[in-house]
Amino acid sequence: MVLALFLCHRNKDSAVMQDKDNLNQLKGLVSNQAQWAKFVDYLEFVIRQQHRTMEQSDSVDAIRRAQGAIYQLRRLQMLREEVLKNG
């Protein structure tokens, strides 16, 4: 039981370190203001498309997919803050 808890904690620490490494690799993207602004503009464009999909769809599955896509796109919009917070 103790070994299992140790391994679980160790795996969690490893995942956190890997996540920080991945975020550090994105500093170039989020630090370039012009590049980041264009990226956010693109995300907004795709979000508007997903909203249109939701408005025009009569399928609950399509609406749920669009909602999930918007959720992930919003998370990408917050990527800059996440990268800079962990750096």
C-alpha positions, 0 to 999 in steps of 0.5 A: 500500500505504501509503495503504491502511494509512493509511486502515485506521488512520484508519477504525479511529480513527474507529470507536473515537471513534464507539464512545466517543461512543455509550458516553458517551450511555449514561451516564444509563442506567448512572448511575441505580442504580434504573433500572440495577438494574431493567434487569439484573433484566429481563436476568436474566429473559430469560436464564432464559427462554433457558436454559429454551428450551435445556433444552426444545429438541431442535433444535441451531439453536434451542439455538445461537440461545439460546446466542447470545442469552445471550451478547449479554444477558451483554454487556449486563449488562457495559455499565455497566462498559464505559461507566464505564471509557470515561467 
